Amino acid sequence: MSTIITTIVLFILGFLIQAVALKVSLGMLGQAQSKNKFSTALGVTLLLSAALFITGFVPILGWFLKPLVWLLVIMVVYKIGFFKSLGVAFVQLIIQIGLKWLLALIGIGYAGQHLLV
């Protein structure tokens, strides 16, 4: 029972980390505060999670489609260009890795659990 609860808590934590990383990365790259709300980041994270989950079922091409779907969703929702969305992806990845590392230092998470949604 505790394994299920731990998995759910870590999934929610990973989801929140991704939303925070998205908001911070957009802010670092100059997105206006009025277009960069945490509620929007949560919604986009939920949309991306569902879209990337579905895309993962496409044999072989799914792995090539995932980055394109991610970039397209970010470009459309935040009305930014291709290269800025690539920058957001890179900064978001660095932030997520850093947050995951910090949480591992204080004992949240374990080696087999992926915090990145």
PyMOL CGO cylinders between C-alpha atoms (Angstrom):
from pymol import cmd
from pymol.cgo import CYLINDER

trace = [
    CYLINDER, 0.00, 0.00, 0.00, 2.76, 2.45, 0.86, 0.3, 1, 1, 1, 1, 1, 1,
    CYLINDER, 2.76, 2.45, 0.86, 4.42, 1.82, -2.51, 0.3, 1, 1, 1, 1, 1, 1,
    CYLINDER, 4.42, 1.82, -2.51, 1.28, 2.97, -4.32, 0.3, 1, 1, 1, 1, 1, 1,
    CYLINDER, 1.28, 2.97, -4.32, 1.02, 6.09, -2.16, 0.3, 1, 1, 1, 1, 1, 1,
    CYLINDER, 1.02, 6.09, -2.16, 4.72, 6.83, -2.65, 0.3, 1, 1, 1, 1, 1, 1,
    CYLINDER, 4.72, 6.83, -2.65, 4.37, 6.46, -6.41, 0.3, 1, 1, 1, 1, 1, 1,
    CYLINDER, 4.37, 6.46, -6.41, 1.35, 8.78, -6.51, 0.3, 1, 1, 1, 1, 1, 1,
    CYLINDER, 1.35, 8.78, -6.51, 3.09, 11.39, -4.34, 0.3, 1, 1, 1, 1, 1, 1,
    CYLINDER, 3.09, 11.39, -4.34, 6.23, 11.24, -6.50, 0.3, 1, 1, 1, 1, 1, 1,
    CYLINDER, 6.23, 11.24, -6.50, 4.14, 11.54, -9.68, 0.3, 1, 1, 1, 1, 1, 1,
    CYLINDER, 4.14, 11.54, -9.68, 2.37, 14.64, -8.33, 0.3, 1, 1, 1, 1, 1, 1,
    CYLINDER, 2.37, 14.64, -8.33, 5.67, 16.08, -7.17, 0.3, 1, 1, 1, 1, 1, 1,
    CYLINDER, 5.67, 16.08, -7.17, 7.17, 15.45, -10.62, 0.3, 1, 1, 1, 1, 1, 1,
    CYLINDER, 7.17, 15.45, -10.62, 4.15, 17.09, -12.23, 0.3, 1, 1, 1, 1, 1, 1,
    CYLINDER, 4.15, 17.09, -12.23, 4.57, 20.18, -10.03, 0.3, 1, 1, 1, 1, 1, 1,
    CYLINDER, 4.57, 20.18, -10.03, 8.31, 20.29, -10.71, 0.3, 1, 1, 1, 1, 1, 1,
    CYLINDER, 8.31, 20.29, -10.71, 7.65, 20.28, -14.44, 0.3, 1, 1, 1, 1, 1, 1,
    CYLINDER, 7.65, 20.28, -14.44, 5.12, 23.12, -14.12, 0.3, 1, 1, 1, 1, 1, 1,
    CYLINDER, 5.12, 23.12, -14.12, 7.48, 25.19, -11.98, 0.3, 1, 1, 1, 1, 1, 1,
    CYLINDER, 7.48, 25.19, -11.98, 10.35, 24.55, -14.39, 0.3, 1, 1, 1, 1, 1, 1,
    CYLINDER, 10.35, 24.55, -14.39, 8.18, 25.61, -17.34, 0.3, 1, 1, 1, 1, 1, 1,
    CYLINDER, 8.18, 25.61, -17.34, 7.12, 28.84, -15.62, 0.3, 1, 1, 1, 1, 1, 1,
    CYLINDER, 7.12, 28.84, -15.62, 10.65, 29.71, -14.51, 0.3, 1, 1, 1, 1, 1, 1,
    CYLINDER, 10.65, 29.71, -14.51, 12.21, 28.89, -17.88, 0.3, 1, 1, 1, 1, 1, 1,
    CYLINDER, 12.21, 28.89, -17.88, 9.68, 31.05, -19.72, 0.3, 1, 1, 1, 1, 1, 1,
    CYLINDER, 9.68, 31.05, -19.72, 10.33, 33.87, -17.25, 0.3, 1, 1, 1, 1, 1, 1,
    CYLINDER, 10.33, 33.87, -17.25, 14.09, 33.57, -17.74, 0.3, 1, 1, 1, 1, 1, 1,
    CYLINDER, 14.09, 33.57, -17.74, 13.67, 33.85, -21.50, 0.3, 1, 1, 1, 1, 1, 1,
    CYLINDER, 13.67, 33.85, -21.50, 11.61, 37.02, -21.30, 0.3, 1, 1, 1, 1, 1, 1,
    CYLINDER, 11.61, 37.02, -21.30, 7.99, 35.86, -21.46, 0.3, 1, 1, 1, 1, 1, 1,
    CYLINDER, 7.99, 35.86, -21.46, 5.67, 38.57, -20.14, 0.3, 1, 1, 1, 1, 1, 1,
    CYLINDER, 5.67, 38.57, -20.14, 4.40, 37.91, -16.61, 0.3, 1, 1, 1, 1, 1, 1,
    CYLINDER, 4.40, 37.91, -16.61, 0.78, 38.32, -17.76, 0.3, 1, 1, 1, 1, 1, 1,
    CYLINDER, 0.78, 38.32, -17.76, 1.24, 35.37, -20.17, 0.3, 1, 1, 1, 1, 1, 1,
    CYLINDER, 1.24, 35.37, -20.17, 3.33, 33.31, -17.78, 0.3, 1, 1, 1, 1, 1, 1,
    CYLINDER, 3.33, 33.31, -17.78, 1.04, 32.31, -14.91, 0.3, 1, 1, 1, 1, 1, 1,
    CYLINDER, 1.04, 32.31, -14.91, 1.46, 29.21, -12.79, 0.3, 1, 1, 1, 1, 1, 1,
    CYLINDER, 1.46, 29.21, -12.79, -2.09, 28.11, -13.60, 0.3, 1, 1, 1, 1, 1, 1,
    CYLINDER, -2.09, 28.11, -13.60, -1.24, 28.23, -17.30, 0.3, 1, 1, 1, 1, 1, 1,
    CYLINDER, -1.24, 28.23, -17.30, 1.92, 26.22, -16.66, 0.3, 1, 1, 1, 1, 1, 1,
    CYLINDER, 1.92, 26.22, -16.66, -0.12, 23.60, -14.78, 0.3, 1, 1, 1, 1, 1, 1,
    CYLINDER, -0.12, 23.60, -14.78, -2.62, 23.36, -17.63, 0.3, 1, 1, 1, 1, 1, 1,
    CYLINDER, -2.62, 23.36, -17.63, 0.11, 23.11, -20.26, 0.3, 1, 1, 1, 1, 1, 1,
    CYLINDER, 0.11, 23.11, -20.26, 1.89, 20.46, -18.20, 0.3, 1, 1, 1, 1, 1, 1,
    CYLINDER, 1.89, 20.46, -18.20, -1.33, 18.44, -17.97, 0.3, 1, 1, 1, 1, 1, 1,
    CYLINDER, -1.33, 18.44, -17.97, -1.94, 18.84, -21.72, 0.3, 1, 1, 1, 1, 1, 1,
    CYLINDER, -1.94, 18.84, -21.72, 1.64, 17.85, -22.52, 0.3, 1, 1, 1, 1, 1, 1,
    CYLINDER, 1.64, 17.85, -22.52, 1.49, 14.83, -20.22, 0.3, 1, 1, 1, 1, 1, 1,
    CYLINDER, 1.49, 14.83, -20.22, -1.63, 13.55, -21.98, 0.3, 1, 1, 1, 1, 1, 1,
    CYLINDER, -1.63, 13.55, -21.98, -0.35, 14.34, -25.47, 0.3, 1, 1, 1, 1, 1, 1,
    CYLINDER, -0.35, 14.34, -25.47, 3.05, 12.77, -24.89, 0.3, 1, 1, 1, 1, 1, 1,
    CYLINDER, 3.05, 12.77, -24.89, 1.46, 9.70, -23.27, 0.3, 1, 1, 1, 1, 1, 1,
    CYLINDER, 1.46, 9.70, -23.27, -0.69, 9.17, -26.36, 0.3, 1, 1, 1, 1, 1, 1,
    CYLINDER, -0.69, 9.17, -26.36, 2.21, 9.91, -28.72, 0.3, 1, 1, 1, 1, 1, 1,
    CYLINDER, 2.21, 9.91, -28.72, 4.25, 7.25, -26.92, 0.3, 1, 1, 1, 1, 1, 1,
    CYLINDER, 4.25, 7.25, -26.92, 1.96, 4.56, -28.30, 0.3, 1, 1, 1, 1, 1, 1,
    CYLINDER, 1.96, 4.56, -28.30, 2.96, 5.31, -31.90, 0.3, 1, 1, 1, 1, 1, 1,
    CYLINDER, 2.96, 5.31, -31.90, 5.54, 2.66, -32.81, 0.3, 1, 1, 1, 1, 1, 1,
    CYLINDER, 5.54, 2.66, -32.81, 9.02, 3.99, -33.66, 0.3, 1, 1, 1, 1, 1, 1,
    CYLINDER, 9.02, 3.99, -33.66, 7.76, 7.41, -34.81, 0.3, 1, 1, 1, 1, 1, 1,
    CYLINDER, 7.76, 7.41, -34.81, 6.47, 8.21, -31.32, 0.3, 1, 1, 1, 1, 1, 1,
    CYLINDER, 6.47, 8.21, -31.32, 9.95, 9.04, -30.07, 0.3, 1, 1, 1, 1, 1, 1,
    CYLINDER, 9.95, 9.04, -30.07, 10.44, 11.44, -32.99, 0.3, 1, 1, 1, 1, 1, 1,
    CYLINDER, 10.44, 11.44, -32.99, 6.98, 12.96, -32.58, 0.3, 1, 1, 1, 1, 1, 1,
    CYLINDER, 6.98, 12.96, -32.58, 7.29, 13.66, -28.82, 0.3, 1, 1, 1, 1, 1, 1,
    CYLINDER, 7.29, 13.66, -28.82, 9.74, 16.59, -29.13, 0.3, 1, 1, 1, 1, 1, 1,
    CYLINDER, 9.74, 16.59, -29.13, 7.78, 18.04, -32.04, 0.3, 1, 1, 1, 1, 1, 1,
    CYLINDER, 7.78, 18.04, -32.04, 4.49, 17.82, -30.12, 0.3, 1, 1, 1, 1, 1, 1,
    CYLINDER, 4.49, 17.82, -30.12, 6.13, 19.43, -27.08, 0.3, 1, 1, 1, 1, 1, 1,
    CYLINDER, 6.13, 19.43, -27.08, 7.53, 22.30, -29.16, 0.3, 1, 1, 1, 1, 1, 1,
    CYLINDER, 7.53, 22.30, -29.16, 4.24, 22.79, -31.01, 0.3, 1, 1, 1, 1, 1, 1,
    CYLINDER, 4.24, 22.79, -31.01, 2.20, 22.97, -27.80, 0.3, 1, 1, 1, 1, 1, 1,
    CYLINDER, 2.20, 22.97, -27.80, 4.60, 25.46, -26.21, 0.3, 1, 1, 1, 1, 1, 1,
    CYLINDER, 4.60, 25.46, -26.21, 4.69, 27.58, -29.39, 0.3, 1, 1, 1, 1, 1, 1,
    CYLINDER, 4.69, 27.58, -29.39, 0.90, 27.71, -29.69, 0.3, 1, 1, 1, 1, 1, 1,
    CYLINDER, 0.90, 27.71, -29.69, 0.00, 28.24, -26.03, 0.3, 1, 1, 1, 1, 1, 1,
    CYLINDER, 0.00, 28.24, -26.03, 2.65, 30.86, -25.27, 0.3, 1, 1, 1, 1, 1, 1,
    CYLINDER, 2.65, 30.86, -25.27, 2.76, 32.37, -28.79, 0.3, 1, 1, 1, 1, 1, 1,
    CYLINDER, 2.76, 32.37, -28.79, 6.53, 32.14, -29.11, 0.3, 1, 1, 1, 1, 1, 1,
    CYLINDER, 6.53, 32.14, -29.11, 8.79, 31.13, -31.99, 0.3, 1, 1, 1, 1, 1, 1,
    CYLINDER, 8.79, 31.13, -31.99, 10.54, 27.86, -32.68, 0.3, 1, 1, 1, 1, 1, 1,
    CYLINDER, 10.54, 27.86, -32.68, 13.98, 28.88, -31.41, 0.3, 1, 1, 1, 1, 1, 1,
    CYLINDER, 13.98, 28.88, -31.41, 12.62, 30.45, -28.23, 0.3, 1, 1, 1, 1, 1, 1,
    CYLINDER, 12.62, 30.45, -28.23, 10.66, 27.26, -27.54, 0.3, 1, 1, 1, 1, 1, 1,
    CYLINDER, 10.66, 27.26, -27.54, 13.89, 25.29, -28.01, 0.3, 1, 1, 1, 1, 1, 1,
    CYLINDER, 13.89, 25.29, -28.01, 15.51, 27.58, -25.45, 0.3, 1, 1, 1, 1, 1, 1,
    CYLINDER, 15.51, 27.58, -25.45, 12.60, 27.01, -23.08, 0.3, 1, 1, 1, 1, 1, 1,
    CYLINDER, 12.60, 27.01, -23.08, 13.02, 23.24, -23.51, 0.3, 1, 1, 1, 1, 1, 1,
    CYLINDER, 13.02, 23.24, -23.51, 16.73, 23.42, -22.69, 0.3, 1, 1, 1, 1, 1, 1,
    CYLINDER, 16.73, 23.42, -22.69, 16.32, 25.71, -19.67, 0.3, 1, 1, 1, 1, 1, 1,
    CYLINDER, 16.32, 25.71, -19.67, 13.37, 23.66, -18.41, 0.3, 1, 1, 1, 1, 1, 1,
    CYLINDER, 13.37, 23.66, -18.41, 15.42, 20.47, -18.61, 0.3, 1, 1, 1, 1, 1, 1,
    CYLINDER, 15.42, 20.47, -18.61, 18.29, 22.03, -16.64, 0.3, 1, 1, 1, 1, 1, 1,
    CYLINDER, 18.29, 22.03, -16.64, 15.86, 23.33, -13.98, 0.3, 1, 1, 1, 1, 1, 1,
    CYLINDER, 15.86, 23.33, -13.98, 14.12, 19.94, -13.69, 0.3, 1, 1, 1, 1, 1, 1,
    CYLINDER, 14.12, 19.94, -13.69, 17.43, 18.13, -13.29, 0.3, 1, 1, 1, 1, 1, 1,
    CYLINDER, 17.43, 18.13, -13.29, 18.52, 20.62, -10.64, 0.3, 1, 1, 1, 1, 1, 1,
    CYLINDER, 18.52, 20.62, -10.64, 15.27, 20.35, -8.69, 0.3, 1, 1, 1, 1, 1, 1,
    CYLINDER, 15.27, 20.35, -8.69, 15.33, 16.56, -8.88, 0.3, 1, 1, 1, 1, 1, 1,
    CYLINDER, 15.33, 16.56, -8.88, 18.91, 16.56, -7.62, 0.3, 1, 1, 1, 1, 1, 1,
    CYLINDER, 18.91, 16.56, -7.62, 18.04, 18.89, -4.72, 0.3, 1, 1, 1, 1, 1, 1,
    CYLINDER, 18.04, 18.89, -4.72, 15.10, 16.71, -3.72, 0.3, 1, 1, 1, 1, 1, 1,
    CYLINDER, 15.10, 16.71, -3.72, 17.31, 13.61, -3.87, 0.3, 1, 1, 1, 1, 1, 1,
    CYLINDER, 17.31, 13.61, -3.87, 19.77, 15.34, -1.54, 0.3, 1, 1, 1, 1, 1, 1,
    CYLINDER, 19.77, 15.34, -1.54, 17.09, 15.75, 1.12, 0.3, 1, 1, 1, 1, 1, 1,
    CYLINDER, 17.09, 15.75, 1.12, 15.84, 12.20, 0.62, 0.3, 1, 1, 1, 1, 1, 1,
    CYLINDER, 15.84, 12.20, 0.62, 12.73, 12.69, -1.49, 0.3, 1, 1, 1, 1, 1, 1,
    CYLINDER, 12.73, 12.69, -1.49, 12.58, 10.18, -4.29, 0.3, 1, 1, 1, 1, 1, 1,
    CYLINDER, 12.58, 10.18, -4.29, 14.73, 7.14, -4.92, 0.3, 1, 1, 1, 1, 1, 1,
    CYLINDER, 14.73, 7.14, -4.92, 16.99, 5.90, -7.69, 0.3, 1, 1, 1, 1, 1, 1,
    CYLINDER, 16.99, 5.90, -7.69, 14.34, 3.95, -9.59, 0.3, 1, 1, 1, 1, 1, 1,
    CYLINDER, 14.34, 3.95, -9.59, 11.69, 6.68, -9.55, 0.3, 1, 1, 1, 1, 1, 1,
    CYLINDER, 11.69, 6.68, -9.55, 11.60, 9.29, -12.29, 0.3, 1, 1, 1, 1, 1, 1,
    CYLINDER, 11.60, 9.29, -12.29, 10.40, 12.68, -11.04, 0.3, 1, 1, 1, 1, 1, 1,
    CYLINDER, 10.40, 12.68, -11.04, 10.21, 14.09, -14.55, 0.3, 1, 1, 1, 1, 1, 1,
    CYLINDER, 10.21, 14.09, -14.55, 6.72, 13.61, -15.93, 0.3, 1, 1, 1, 1, 1, 1,
]
cmd.load_cgo(trace, "trace")
